[in-house]
């Protein structure tokens, strides 16, 4: 069985860097919003904080690599994708739920749709760098 390519080297450094930038932006935004205006839009601001935690976890897991970190990264990235799809759809269908934007509102519109595209890139990168299983025919 061959060792997987590291998730945090080569082109993976770009993926990790984008996650780190988004994690930083989401963290600072949510901290300021929660500290200053939590009572104005608690759902939006707490969702932004949750998104920030997801981005931090994904960043660290992708940077570390290894079997456990890859599983953690996959869970974080799938959570991220579900969040951006659900919150994105709700923020359009029921805008009254979000009197202020979250990181995932409008499918990440406020962040140039990076929150919508990044989990797809992250999952692709995890797949591209996965360990080949000897019991699976790669031609299938």
N, C-alpha and C positions, 0 to 999 in steps of 0.2 A: 504494500500500500504506500503510495507516495504522500509526502507531506504537503499540506495545502500551502499555496502561496499566502504570504502574510497579507492581512487586510489593510495594514497600515504602512505598506511600503510601495514604492513605484507610484502608479496612478492612484493607488489607495490613499496616498498622502493628500491628494487633492480632495477626495471624498471626505477624509477626516477633517481637513481644513475647512471645508464648507460647513460640515456639521458643527465644528467648533465656533465658527462665526455666527451661525444661526443660534447655537446654544447661548453664546454670550449676549447676543441681541435680545433674545427672548427672556433671558434671565434678568437683565437690567431693566427691560421694559416692564416685566411683571412685578419686580420688586418696587419700582417707582409707583406703578399703578396701585398696587396693594397698599403701600405705605401712605399714599396720598389720597386716593379716591375709591377705596374698596366699596364703600356704601353706594356708589353711583352705578356700578356694573359688576357686582360680585362674581357672577357666573363667567363673564368674559375674562376678568382679571385672574380668577383662579384657574381657568382653562389655559390661559397664557403661562401661568406658573407650572401647571402640569406639563404643558408642551416643552417648557424649558428643561424640566427634569428629564423628560424623554430624550431630548436632544443631547443633554449632558451624558446620560447613560449610553446612548448610541455612539457618541464621540469616543468615550473612554473604551468601550468594548471594541469598536473598530480599530482603534489605535493599538490596543493590546494584542488582538488576534488570539489564537489558541482555541481549542474546542469549546471550553466554557464561555469564553468571551464571545465567540461566534454565535452561540445559542442566545446569549443575552442580547447581542446586537440584533439578531433576527427578531426576537420578541419586541424589542424597543422600536425597531423599524416598522414592523407590522402594526404595532400600537399607533405609531406616528401616522401611517397611511390611513388606518381606520379613523383616527381623530380628524385628520384633514378632510376626509371624505364626508364624515358625519357632520362635523361642525361647519364645513363649507356649505353643505346642502342646507342645513338648518338655518345658517345665517342668511341665506337667500330666501328660503321658503318662509321662515318665521323671524324676520329681522327684529321684531320686538323683544326676542329673547336676548339679543346682543346689542344693547344701547351703545356700546363701544366695541371696537374690533378686538379680536383675539389674533394670535399668530396664525390660526387656521381659518379665520373668517374669509369668506369669499374664495375658498380654496387657496389661501395664502396670498391673496391679491396684494396686500400691503407689503409683502416681502418679495414682490416680483414673481409670484407663483413658485418660488423655490421650495416652499413646504409641500407642494403637490408633486413636484418632479423629484426632489431629493430622496424620498423613500423608494421610489422606483429604481433610481440609480444605486442606492444602498443595497437593495435586494439583488439587483443585477451583479453588483460587485461581490457580494457574499457568494452568489452562485458561481461566478467566474473563478473565484479563488478557493472553492470547496475542495475537500479531499476526495480523490477518486476512490470509490469502493470497489474492491476486487471482485465482489460477487455480482456486480451490475455491469452489463454490456454497454459500453459508451455509445454504441451504434443505435441503441434503442431510443 
